[in-house]
Amino acid sequence: MDDSAVDLQLDRPHSARMYDYYLGGTTNFPADREAVSRVVTAFPQALIAARANRGFMRRATAYLAEHGLRQFLDVGTGIPTQPNLHEVAQAIVPDARVVYVDNDPIVLAHAQALLISSGQGRTAYIEADLAQPEEILKTSVLHETLDLSQPVALSLNAVLHFVTDDAQAYRIVDTFTDALAPGSALVISHGTPDFSDTLESAAGVYRSVGTAVGIRDRARFTRFFERWELVEPGVTLTHRWHPDAATVASGITDSESSTYVAVARKLG
Ligand SMILES: C[S@@+](CC[C@H](N)C(=O)[O-])C[C@H]1O[C@@H](n2cnc3c(N)ncnc32)[C@H](O)[C@@H]1O
């Protein structure tokens, strides 16, 4: 696409580029890095937390691919980072189909990396707002790629804390839940203040640069799964969800993670 067609506001910190910097990516600029340094001053564990979140995404996606899921809907995708979700899924299920959704022009500008599917599978990208799930569910691109009469794994990783109003956040998940077939899966990761006194001040840095953030405690996080059956071990922290050897070896603490996660299946 023609990058000049959108104003990427490189002079302002931006949450997707800040997250890219946490992950060691190169799609970030001085304003993003300066904001990250303020986040890290408030919450020194931020880089560890972001990388642990990405590790959870990889393990949850692989788990679901190994347990029969062939279709994935990833909302709040972020700037492409190796491995992207479709690469994890298609390494296990080569014909897996993946739809990515983000509302950020900078993610769209880099979306090409998300569209390099395996030969047998398929990927697509939709620029849309999580706050309007009905619009996402109506798009022709989604229906050309996914069959909603069959199970879909919906990932909402590190994105629902940008929807600060509880009623709106629960309505979003309920709307997707209504649209998904039995056997579908729900994957959520979400920042929490439960293990650190300082994550809230890091959220304040985001607010100061114009990005609303609302981290949630365990009860408010668990509410997202009201209509779902949790997969073992239920609601936990990134590094505690089916940890692989590298995760165990990392020695990450609950405070460093400060991110609740869960994976659930939809009953028939
Ligand atoms: C912290 S990144 C998470 C990336 C990826 N899901 C992960 O967990 O590694 C959050 C992403 O959510 C996107 N996002 C935030 N609010 C959104 C909204 N209302 N609709 C769609 N995407 C949104 C941001 O643009 C950003 O790319």
PDBQT file of the ligand as one rigid body, heavy atoms in Angstrom, charges set to zero:
ROOT
HETATM    1  C1  LIG A 301      -0.441  -4.404  22.735  1.00  0.00    +0.000 C 
HETATM    2  S1  LIG A 301      -0.803  -4.720  21.050  1.00  0.00    +0.000 S 
HETATM    3  C2  LIG A 301      -1.136  -6.463  21.104  1.00  0.00    +0.000 C 
HETATM    4  C3  LIG A 301      -0.689  -7.197  19.868  1.00  0.00    +0.000 C 
HETATM    5  C4  LIG A 301      -0.958  -8.697  19.876  1.00  0.00    +0.000 C 
HETATM    6  N1  LIG A 301      -2.376  -8.990  20.010  1.00  0.00    +0.000 N 
HETATM    7  C5  LIG A 301      -0.214  -9.382  20.982  1.00  0.00    +0.000 C 
HETATM    8  O1  LIG A 301      -0.819  -9.694  22.025  1.00  0.00    +0.000 OA
HETATM    9  O2  LIG A 301       0.996  -9.598  20.847  1.00  0.00    +0.000 OA
HETATM   10  C6  LIG A 301      -2.449  -4.047  20.931  1.00  0.00    +0.000 C 
HETATM   11  C7  LIG A 301      -2.974  -3.887  19.519  1.00  0.00    +0.000 C 
HETATM   12  O3  LIG A 301      -4.372  -3.645  19.610  1.00  0.00    +0.000 OA
HETATM   13  C8  LIG A 301      -4.727  -2.661  18.675  1.00  0.00    +0.000 C 
HETATM   14  N2  LIG A 301      -5.960  -1.997  19.115  1.00  0.00    +0.000 N 
HETATM   15  C9  LIG A 301      -6.126  -1.173  20.180  1.00  0.00    +0.000 A 
HETATM   16  N3  LIG A 301      -7.405  -0.758  20.241  1.00  0.00    +0.000 NA
HETATM   17  C10 LIG A 301      -8.057  -1.347  19.192  1.00  0.00    +0.000 A 
HETATM   18  C11 LIG A 301      -9.384  -1.285  18.708  1.00  0.00    +0.000 A 
HETATM   19  N4  LIG A 301     -10.319  -0.539  19.331  1.00  0.00    +0.000 N 
HETATM   20  N5  LIG A 301      -9.709  -1.989  17.606  1.00  0.00    +0.000 NA
HETATM   21  C12 LIG A 301      -8.784  -2.755  16.968  1.00  0.00    +0.000 A 
HETATM   22  N6  LIG A 301      -7.489  -2.837  17.381  1.00  0.00    +0.000 NA
HETATM   23  C13 LIG A 301      -7.128  -2.137  18.472  1.00  0.00    +0.000 A 
HETATM   24  C14 LIG A 301      -3.535  -1.717  18.653  1.00  0.00    +0.000 C 
HETATM   25  O4  LIG A 301      -3.509  -0.972  17.453  1.00  0.00    +0.000 OA
HETATM   26  C15 LIG A 301      -2.378  -2.698  18.782  1.00  0.00    +0.000 C 
HETATM   27  O5  LIG A 301      -1.939  -3.093  17.509  1.00  0.00    +0.000 OA
ENDROOT
TORSDOF 0
